Amino acid sequence: MPPTATWRVRPARHADRAFILGLVPRLAEGFPLPAWRSAGEVTRAETASLDAALQAMPAGAELLVAESADHEPAGFVYLEQQLDYFRRPHGHVSILAVATKVEGQGVGRLLLKAAERWTRDMGLGLLTLNVFANNDRARSVYERLGYAAETLRYVKTL
């Protein structure tokens, strides 16, 4: 893969479907999931969300793909406009995934910068995302880029 500087971010196309859905299993890999979540559950939910967006993009949403200069896809980010608990509209990174072969090469950072631009272009001053508590690698990336925890969700299985 070429250096990050030669990559670009563009809107997803229907032709990206196989690449995007092919990355979904990565969302449950490389860290211990909570005991009450399974990799299959995560994969099914994320696949359903992305498949629906690829069929008909919801209003206030965007799906972006990072690709190399030779048009090889490297990752994607699915963005939505949401209201937080305090009724404040904001941009939200619903799903972000990077191909294994380019992990650690700045593609995630590039996609987050594109998410920030999209959020500003939507006239919103806040960008949020969720991350599993045990996903230390992703949390580290987000914190290096200036994201900070706001609330913590606690779960008790019954």
Buried (B, 14 or more C-beta within 10 A) or exposed (E): BEEBEEBEBEEBEEEBBEBBBEBBBBBBEEBEBEEEBEEEEBBEBBBEBBEEBBEEBEEBBBBBBBBBEEEBBBBBBBBBBBEEEEEEBBBBBBBBBBBEEBBEBBBBBBBBEBBBEBBEEBEBEEBBBEBBBEBEEBBEBBEEEEBEEEEEEEEEEE
